[in-house]
Amino acid sequence: MSIKRFDLIAFDVDGTLVDDTVFVWETLHDHHRTDRASRDMAFEKYMAGEWSYRQWFEHDIRLLTEAGANHSTIQEAISGMRLMEGALDTLAAIRNSGARLAIISGSLDIVVEKFGLADYFDDIYLNHIGFDSQGRLSEWEPTPYDVCDKATGLKDLARRYGIPMERTAFIGDNFNDVAVARVAGFSIAFNCKSDELAKTADVTVPGGDLRHVLPYLV
Ligand SMILES: [Mg+2]
């Protein structure tokens, strides 16, 4: 039994638990060849505070739907993604330590389902998409906790379980993890693609094998 250093440990998904994608959204848009200028416009409007996350999310869903995205093309798009080396060992070791495990991610639930990750986690916050019996994209719901709101997600979880923030840790890889890295008691930039995250996080761990974060967590 490993020793618990934190009571709540939260993970990002794309680029952290799952490899060969920076963001699943990029993977989907690239695969379906949606309009780059329109994608960039939506991202910039969100980042400038002109659009809500939901507006950005629904804009991207519309672009994908118009490009013919359905269950089979989306599964095809994510078929090249693989689990980060050492991910399951890492999650099992953390569970074994008795810490609560959470996902706070702007990825999609289909990615977590693809790899059977849900069983490892007590709480999962992700974007949702669903399909009808013909495989058409028929339902979607954005996560309340991406980018700056990832920090809100971690704070809400900690409050719910009565865990002080200094007993929380977060592991992520990119710019959308900066806000949550700031509020977590301890933060790890893993497989890091953002200078700002590298500067914000307590430690930086190179990508390749997620087990390398374990010495900091248990
Ligand atoms: Mg990520």
Boltz pocket constraint, residues with backbone or C-beta under 6 A from the ligand:
constraints:
  - pocket:
      binder: B
      contacts: [[A, 12], [A, 13], [A, 14], [A, 15], [A, 16], [A, 22], [A, 172], [A, 173], [A, 174]]
      max_distance: 6.0
